[in-house]
């Protein structure tokens, strides 16, 4: 509008639009172009009895805008700052949480690897017939061994004693079978001798003696 005044007015001697006088007509057009909620405030801003340039009115508009929107912009800026800080804190917490989860997973993997390695180391021993110390100890106790004697002894010593006891037990079982065999044979022979006798006439010897007496 200031440029139009410069072009179409013969009374203006300046070539600077900012130095053109802001007329009431120009100001009313500006008010109609602006937001309606600011129309009343802008209407009283232009004083009819004072000649003010476009630059003067522009400064008044900037001051009014700062007064109206300054606190709002400040609050918005404060909220944006707080939101940014909150986002940064959330990102930091997420990063820490990811690191903690990663460390936990690594520890779990390490424990699983150690556990599987221990199991692999123990399995061949089981296949070779290895007996845990506790089982050897219970076996000796069940055999009424003096456990004070074996307290502090090595596992190898316990295993040796267990083998000795098992061998003794095996030998006793074999001798018992050998002793039982003659008894069974003698009983069989006796049964065969008795089977030759007549239950009604006594033994075979008695029968033969009676026959001899009759012949006499």
C-alpha positions in Angstrom: 0.0 0.0 0.0 2.9 2.4 0.7 4.3 1.6 -2.7 0.9 2.4 -4.3 0.7 5.7 -2.5 4.2 6.5 -3.9 3.1 5.7 -7.4 -0.3 7.3 -7.5 0.2 10.3 -5.2 1.7 13.5 -6.3 2.4 14.8 -2.8 5.0 12.2 -1.8 8.5 13.3 -2.4 10.3 10.2 -0.9 11.3 7.0 -2.6 11.4 5.0 0.6 8.1 3.1 1.3 8.9 3.0 5.0 8.9 6.8 5.2 5.5 7.2 3.5 2.8 8.6 5.7 0.4 5.8 7.0 -3.1 7.3 6.3 -6.3 6.3 7.9 -7.5 4.6 4.7 -4.3 2.5 4.6 -4.7 1.5 8.2 -8.4 0.5 7.9 -7.4 -1.7 4.9 -4.7 -3.3 7.0 -7.2 -4.0 9.8 -9.7 -5.7 7.4 -6.9 -7.9 6.2 -5.8 -9.0 9.7 -7.5 -11.4 12.1 -10.9 -10.3 13.5 -9.9 -10.9 17.1 -7.2 -8.2 16.8 -9.4 -5.6 14.9 -10.5 -3.6 18.0 -6.9 -3.3 19.3 -5.6 -2.3 15.9 -8.3 0.3 15.4 -7.3 2.3 18.4 -3.6 2.0 17.7 -3.8 4.6 14.9 -4.2 8.1 16.2 -6.0 10.3 13.7 -4.4 13.5 15.0 -0.9 12.2 14.5 0.9 11.8 11.3 2.9 8.5 11.4 4.9 6.8 8.8 4.6 3.2 7.7 7.7 2.4 9.6 6.2 3.8 12.8 3.1 1.7 12.5 5.1 -1.3 11.6 7.0 -0.9 14.9 3.7 -0.6 16.8 2.5 -3.8 15.2 5.7 -5.7 16.1 5.4 -4.5 19.7 1.8 -5.5 19.9 2.6 -8.9 18.4 5.4 -9.4 21.0 3.1 -8.4 23.8 0.3 -10.7 22.7 2.2 -13.7 21.5 5.4 -13.4 23.5 4.2 -15.3 26.6 2.6 -17.9 24.4 5.7 -18.4 22.4 7.7 -18.5 25.6 5.4 -21.2 27.1 5.5 -23.1 23.8 9.3 -22.9 23.8 9.5 -24.1 27.4 7.2 -27.0 26.7 9.3 -27.9 23.6 12.4 -27.8 25.7 10.9 -30.0 28.4 9.7 -32.5 25.7 13.1 -32.6 24.2 14.7 -33.3 27.6 12.1 -36.0 28.2 12.8 -37.6 24.9 16.5 -37.5 25.5 16.0 -39.1 29.0 13.8 -41.8 27.5 16.3 -42.6 24.8 19.0 -42.8 27.5 17.0 -45.1 29.6 16.2 -47.3 26.6 19.9 -47.5 25.8 20.8 -48.5 29.3 18.0 -51.1 29.3 19.3 -52.5 26.1 22.8 -52.7 27.5 21.5 -54.5 30.6 19.5 -57.0 28.6 22.5 -57.6 26.4 24.7 -58.2 29.5 22.1 -60.6 31.0 21.9 -62.6 27.8 25.7 -62.9 27.6 25.8 -64.1 31.2 23.1 -66.6 30.6 24.9 -67.9 27.5 28.1 -68.2 29.4 26.4 -70.2 32.1 24.8 -72.5 29.6 28.2 -73.0 27.8 29.9 -73.8 31.1 27.1 -76.2 32.1 27.2 -78.1 28.8 31.0 -78.3 29.1 30.8 -79.7 32.6 28.2 -82.2 31.5 30.4 -83.3 28.6 33.3 -83.7 30.9 31.3 -85.8 33.3 29.7 -88.0 30.8 32.8 -90.0 29.7 33.5 -90.6 33.4 30.1 -92.2 33.8 30.7 -94.3 30.7 33.9 -95.6 32.2 32.0 -96.8 35.3 32.9 -94.0 37.6 30.9 -94.1 40.8 30.3 -91.0 42.8 31.9 -90.8 46.3 28.5 -90.7 48.0 27.4 -94.0 46.5 30.7 -95.6 47.5 30.2 -94.3 51.0 26.6 -95.6 51.3 27.7 -99.0 50.0 30.4 -99.3 52.7 28.0 -98.2 55.4 25.4 -100.8 54.3 28.2 -103.4 54.5 28.7 -102.4 58.2 32.1 -101.0 57.6 33.8 -98.8 60.2 33.1 -95.4 58.6 35.6 -93.6 60.9 38.3 -95.6 59.1 37.3 -94.3 55.7 36.8 -90.7 56.8 39.2 -88.6 54.8 40.3 -91.4 52.5 40.4 -90.8 48.8 37.6 -91.9 46.4 40.0 -94.4 44.8 40.5 -96.1 48.2 36.8 -96.3 48.8 36.3 -97.8 45.3 39.0 -100.4 46.0 37.3 -101.5 49.2 33.9 -101.7 47.5 35.4 -104.0 44.8 37.0 -106.2 47.5 33.6 -106.5 49.3 31.9 -107.4 46.1 34.5 -110.0 45.3 34.1 -111.6 48.8 30.4 -111.6 48.3 30.7 -113.3 45.0 33.1 -115.9 46.4 30.7 -116.7 49.2 27.9 -117.1 46.8 29.9 -119.6 44.7 31.0 -121.7 47.8 27.4 -121.8 49.0 26.4 -123.3 45.7 29.2 -125.9 45.9 28.2 -127.0 49.4 24.6 -127.3 48.4 25.3 -129.6 45.5 26.7 -132.7 47.5 23.8 -132.4 49.9 21.4 -132.6 47.0 23.1 -135.6 45.5 23.1 -137.5 48.8 19.4 -136.8 49.2 18.8 -138.1 45.7 20.8 -141.3 46.4 18.9 -141.9 49.6 15.7 -141.4 47.8 16.7 -144.0 45.2 17.6 -146.5 47.9 14.3 -146.0 49.7 12.4 -146.3 46.4 13.6 -150.0 46.1 11.8 -151.0 49.3 8.2 -152.3 49.4 6.1 -150.1 51.6 4.0 -153.2 52.6 6.9 -155.6 53.4 9.7 -153.4 54.6 13.1 -152.9 53.1 14.6 -155.1 50.4 17.0 -156.7 52.9 14.1 -157.8 55.1 12.4 -159.3 52.1 15.5 -161.3 51.1 16.0 -162.6 54.7 12.4 -163.8 54.9 12.8 -165.8 51.7 15.9 -167.5 52.9 14.1 -168.5 56.2 11.2 -170.1 54.2 13.6 -172.2 52.2 15.1 -173.6 55.3 
